[in-house]
Amino acid sequence: MANTIGNPLSWGARILGVVGHDIGEVAREIGGEAMAEPEIRRIGVDDIRAALRLGLADFAALRTDVIAVCLLYPVIGACLVWVAFHQDLLPLVFPLISGFALVGPAAALGLYEMSRRRETGTPASWMDGLAVLQSARFGAIMILGLGLLVVYVVWMVLAYGIFLATMGPDVPASAADFLRDVLTTRSGWAMMAVGIPVGFVFAGLVLAISVVSFPLLLDRHIGLPKAVVTSVRATRANPVFVGLWGAIVAVSLAVGSIPFLLGLAVVLPILGHATWHLYRRLVVPA
């Protein structure tokens, strides 16, 4: 049959058909397959130590690949801090840096894939980490990542609002002046008294919904709602040790931010790889 050019109506129908099919596929990815909820294990300190040890081993085996890629994170962080210093947003420097803990689970996605491949004895490199972009579950993963980004933005807005409510609209002339005001004035103490607990709430929320959800979505076609619910169930079953894990992440990120955020190029990949192994201990394999 001879090919014909067709008309705008036929083109539109074909395009709508393709788009409808793609939307349906994404919806199925997000919803996942009908399967039983994953079984949760109770963990202890030994499991956290093992996850960190295995994460460090993965980093040692893949350091040439991951350091080069993960240097991007301190560069992005440094750019954000520079903007804060030069746009009268000095009070947002700490929220900007601490916010890495909120978006870190999504940023470490490629590291989970590299650890997953090493676990099965398959060669792994940073190119394999980028292969998650072609995963059948990437639609669900992207939506969860966007959710964490929204939490990050809300945290920034609230942090700035807390600064305005406690210390007023005047921006300190320098970082030294701001630090002195925070540590030696009642308004600075009030800002910390409100801001630190609020920050802990945001960190706890992100930890609960993401401690296993990203690795689980990468590992199984389980769907976004069930992955998030499983992560919350894992947190409820192990509140002390998941909390301990969150504290380790927070302290490690704080140490990695010194000097000039460069340590994040090492800290982030180790934590990313270790998170995959913590997932293996929290969730019983299918």
N, C-alpha and C positions, 0 to 999 in steps of 0.2 A: 504494500500500500504506500502511496506517495506521501511524503511528509508535507504537512500544511502548516502555514504560519499560525493559524488560529486567530482568535479574537480576544479582546480584553476580558470578556466574561469567562472564556475557557481558561485563560491564564489565571484569573482570580480564583476560579474553582480549584485548579490544581494546587495553587499556592496555599489556599485555605485547607485543602486536604492534607498537604505535607505538614503545615503548622499544627493542625488538629492532631495528627498522628504523633508529632513530637511532644505536644502538651500531654497527650495521653500517656506516653512513655514516661515522662517526668513525673506525672501523677502516680503512676505505678511504682516508680522508684521511691517516691516519698512515702507512699503507703506501705510498701514492702509486701512480702509474701505472708500468707497465713501460716504462722508457725507458733509453736509454744514459746512463752517468754523464757529467755535465757536463765539458767540457774546461777545463782549468786553464791560465791564462797565467802566465808569469813577469813580474814587475813590477820597477820600479826606483824610485829617489827621485823621478823626474819624475812617476810615477803617483801617488805619495803627495801630492806638491805639487798635482797637478791635482785629486785628490779633495778636499783641504782647500780649494782655491780654489772649486770648485764647491759644496762644502758651505757655504762662507761666502756665496756668491751666493744659494743657496737660503734661507739664514737672512735675508739682507738683503731678499729678496723677500717673505718670509713672517713677518718678525719680529713684526708686530703680533699675529699668530695664535699663534705658538709661544712667545713670551715669557710671555704670560698663562697658557698651559697649563703650561709648564715651571717656572713659579714654584712649582708644587706640589712639585717635588723638593727644593729647599732648605727648604721648610716642613716636609716630612716629615723631612729630615735634622736640622733644628733641633730638632724634637720628640724625635727619638731621642737626640740629644746631651743635651737637657734631662733626659730620663728617666735617662740614664747618670749625670749629675751628681747627681741627687737620689735615686738608688736604690743608692748605694754601688757603682756600676759604672764609676767613672772610668777604670779601665784599658781599658775597651771603647770609649772615644771614638774613638781612632785606627782600630781595626778597623771600627767602624761607618761612619766616613767613607770609608775606603779600600774598603769593601765596595761602594760605588757602582759601581766598575769591574766588579764581578762581576755585578750585575743590570742594568747599563746597556744591554747589547744588547737585552734584552727591553723595557726601559722606552722605548727609542727606536723601537719598532715603528711608531707612527703617523707618525714623521718619515720613515721609509723610504717609506711610502706617499705622503706629500706630495712627496718628491723624485721618486718614480716617476711621479707624475702630471705634475709640471712637466717631466720629461724628455720626455714624449709631447705636451707642449703643452696639456695639460688643466688647467683652473683647479684650484687646490688651496687648501684652508683647513684649519683644525684639525678641522672637522666631517668632512672627507674622511679625515683621519688616524684618526678614531674609526671610520670605516667598516670598518677591518680587523677589527673585532669581528664583522662579519657575513661575513667571508671564508670560503669553503668550506674553507680550510686552517687555520682558527683552532684546531681541535682539536689538530693537530700542533704549532702554534705555542705553544699554552697548555702542553702537556706539556713542551716544551723550556724554556719560561719557568719552570715549576715546578722543573725540574731545576736551573736556575741558582739558584733560591731555596734549594734544598736545599744546594747548594755554599756559599752565603752563610751559612746557619745553621751548617754544619759548620765553616766558617772562624771564626765567632764563638766557637763552643765551644772549638775548638783554641786560639784566641788567649787566651781566658780561662784555659785549662789551662796554657799557657806562662807566663802571668803568675803563677799560683799556684805553679808548679814553680820559678820563678826568683826571684821577689820576695816570695813568701809570701802568706798570706791577709789581712794587714792592709792596708786600703785607705787611701791617702794622704788627709790632711785637706783638701788643696786641689790644684788643677791645677798650681800652682807647685811644691808639694812633690813631686808625682808626676814632673813634668818634671825637677826637680833630681835625684831618685833615679835616673831613667832615664839621665841623662847623666853622672852623677858617681859612681855606685857600681858595683861589680863585678856585683851582681845585675841592675842595669839594663842593663849591657853584655851580660850573658848573655841577657837577654830579647830584646834586639835581635839578637844573634847567631843566636838560634834563630828568632825570630818573623819577621824580614825574609825569610830564605830560604823559610820555609814560605809566607809571603804571596805570594812570587814564583811558587812552584809552583802555588798556587791561581789566580793571575792568568794564568799561562801556559796552564793547563788550560782556563779559560773562554775565553781568546783563541783557542785552537786549535779549539774546538768551535763557536764562535759568530761568528768573523770574517766568514763569509759565509752561515751557515746560516739566520738569520732572514730576511735579504733574499731568499735563494733560495726559502725556503718561501712567502714572499709573492709571488714572481715566477712560480713554477712549481708544478705539482702533482707534486712529486717524491717526497714522503714524508719522514718524519722521519729514519729511519736513513741514507738516501742523502744527505740534506742535511748531516747531521753528518759523515759520511765525506768528503763533498766539501770541507767546511770544513777538516778535518784534512789532506786532500790539498793544499789550497791553502797551508796553513801549512808542510807538509813541502817543497813546491816553492819556497817563498819564505821560508825561516826568518829570514833577516836582516831583510828588509823588513817582514814581518809583526811581527817583534820590535820593529822601529823604530816601527811603527804603535802597538803596545802601549805603548811608552815615551812616545810623543806623547800618547796618551790619559791615561796615568797623570800626566804632568806637567801637562797641561791641567786635569785634575780637581783636582789639588793647588792650582793657581793659582786655579781657580774656587771653591775652598772658602774663599777669603779675599776679603772679610771675611764671616764668619757664613754661609757657604755661598751667599750671594746670587749670586756669579758663576756658579754652576751653571745659573742660568736662561738664561745666554748660552752657556756652554761646552757644555752637554749638547746643545742643538739643533744647534749647528755640527758637533759630532762625530757626531751621529746622521745628519744629512744627508750628511756626508762619508763615513760608513760605506757608505751606499748606492752612492756613486760609486766607492769602493774595490772594492766587490763587482763592479761593472760592469767593472773592470779586471782582476780576478782570475779571473772566470768568463766564458768565451766565451758570447755570447748563443745561445739555442736556435735 
